[in-house]
Amino acid sequence: EIAENYYSQYRNTMTSGEYTTYIQGITRGKAKIIIPNYIGSIPVIGIKSSAFKNNYINKISLSKNIIYIGKNAFEDSTNLQFVDFNNCAIAYIPENCFYGSGLTEISLPETVTDLHDNAFRNCKLIKFDSSDITYFGDYSLYGNLLDCIYLSKNVEYVGCRAFSIDIDYNFVYIEKGANTNGWYQLDQINNKGSYSKNYETVFTDCLRSDDMIYKVNSDNTITAYKYFKEDKIINVPNSVDGKTIKVLGSGFLNQGNKFYYYDKVSSEKDIAYFAKTSTIKQVIIPDTVKAIEYGAIDIIDAFVYIPLSVASVDSSICAMSADYYENDRPTSFLAFENETLPKIYDATNGGSEVTATDFEESCVRYNTGITLSKIRYNDDDETFYYVDGLEASVLACMSLSENPLTMLDTIDLIPVKTILSKAYYTNAQTIKIGSNINKIQKEGLTLTDASYLYIPENVKIINKYGVNVNCSTIYIAADSIPDDWDTNWQGRGSATIKYGIKSLMLAENDQFVYFVFNDEITLISHKIDSDTIVLPSTINGYRVTAI
């Protein structure tokens, strides 16, 4: 497109400066720009300072002959998402080059070794390969969403706040043997403001394998930092290079920055989208691990098993995924082998100990006394069950669906009789309680956005706050509150209670989800993908009387 506008055609009527303004004008409304390798027979070797500043392009392909890009070249091009460098031989990214652009990923030529001040400041980068970079200027990657930066021992300089962001979870790992004497002071290259005084975000003497970044401790054990695998089930290894993994360090399995990106930055995808596409669903920690440090594990919609060996856990575990999810809803679940919680501490508050009550209030969902071999997973309802002898329990439902949920009546032919504490914390429209359930433990059933709940007659015991349902009506099969229901069985919510409801059937067809009561239907939700929805007067012979 630019090639069609040769300056030679305009040299009689324009100066070179006027022609530059002209080119900027015609590119301003273009979604994609291709800078040619040649204009006529003359190679295109550079981009002038501020050439695309405040431009509206979202993609640009550079000339393969480019050896120079000027300062501020793409500054504040907020729509810019993709740059193809075509293996051009530039040596550095100049000051303010992409400052404030919309880039989420960038692949630089191998010839680039230097990032000058503010080069990628306040972009939206969630991925960046720093392996060839030896010079990071002041604020060069400031304000991005990079959860991990590994600095090799070839790095010659890192400037002030080169990697800082305004949220908590990004960490810098410096290879063992790196000479940091000429760098800006280490506690300022990834400064977090006031929090930086209380916990580390820069770690030295690190090593890197194919699977992780780690450090060898003074007792010849391993602190495992960044783990690169993202399988559905993560069986954390118990050793690296023959050395035992003792500590899961900051950033080990951490997607916190990506939560923030999808929820707060992206206009196209929200946190629910990220939850559906997140790979990791289960994490099993080995019994060699003694401690889980600040920001070590924060993943959305995942089940994390923590063995008896773990003596201390930072309170940040799986907390950020709740902070950025709707209604501060805890999405992940922690299963502790120990009957009691290990020491919980808060690195952001000087390492002070956190009470169990405060830990719960940090939007963490957990249970204790869980044996790994007794856990069963059912993919149909995305729920972990716990089989103990001849009885089974609901341990943790991981579904983020808003559709009605149905519990299993049996798992491995064992009747499911108990809903354990904190098993459900969901925005599903309702839950069909299993026909064998006779007990609901404290906070076992929390529905944040339900249409209704039906408690069948087989439920004989509900502990304090066992049912927390934000809905208009709770239907109870019993004629009155059973003797073994706690007087405070209903926690949050102010639902109308209707007793003596002996039959309430949850059903669905290809268009609607509904329940049937007294031969009448109440519609709960629809599955119609259309601008127009026609409500039926009857379904299967039952009159539709309410929505």
C-alpha angles and dihedrals in degrees: 000000000000091000090064090064103064113185089223088070091057104033092105093057105028138048116225090257092053090048091053089053089049092052091048088052097053093045094049094084097039121110093201129028126195114195106204124233089231138018101210102320095328116103117233103232106164151029117222123237112277090004094143099019113147089004126153100223119124099190133033133178115201129214113265087228095061113127098160137045118184129229118280090009095149100014115153093001087144095178094054109116106154136039122182108199093186090217092292115173102245115149101201146013106239130226116300090353097146097010109155096359123143097247116143096173134018133186111200126200114261088244092068110099103152133062109192125210114308091356094149099008116156096001121135098248115160094168130041130161106216097173096109097039117104099167125051112182126209111299089353094147098015119144098020127122101245112146094191137031119178115197115199124213088257091072109113102186141012119186137212114304091346093159106022123136132178096244129071112248115074123103137190121215120195120203118244110261096031114142105228097169094107095043127100110270108293097232089060103047091078099021118172100190115242094355092061089075092062108044139022124254098168120065126189134200092040129159130201132217130175090271107035153358112246147160132225109233126218090259090055093254126122134253104202113211120171117018112198102195119097104186122154090251116033113200098189108224117244096217146025122206089348093307122118119248105234103163134037101214134202114304097014097136105358130150096161096119091051090053088054092048096051094041102040108020113029117081092195106046132040134195093272088059090051091050091055093049097041108113103205114086104154134028123191115192118205123237092248091075116098102172141027111204135207113303093000097128126022115143130148125244095359135134112228121196114205116192129219091259093071107099100174136029129183112237091235091078109130090339102118092057087062095044092059097039122090115282091002086282115180107230103176126064130217118209111195118198091205118086089231133037118269118237108301115202138175115230091189089061100050094278094295117168118259122216121233089248093054090045090056091048090057087075096260121147116204149141133205137219093042120157113208096219091058096057119105127184126210114197096197095068095020090236136140114221128195119221114198113171111303096347133068132200138198104253105174134349109207099184117127093187121125090211120103114279127220123204122221116252090209138011119200086354089299115125115246104228108160138050103212125218113290092001093137128038104154146139092220114139090242143332125234103221113222120257092239097050111118102160137044115192127214111304089353095139120041120165114177099188109018127156092211143327129224118202109197126216094257090072101095102162131042118174125214111304089358091145120046107172128163099204139111099246139026113194115207124194093207118086090232139357107302116241094246095054112103113246086240095045090132112066121178122008134053102237122168109251119220117189133199096036099150098178130031114158122199112207143156143194132192092287110029145030112215146151129234121220128165089353091302130109130226114194113226103178143340137232098202117130099201142100089241126054119191112203114218122231092213139016120197090343095308120117117244104228106158146027 
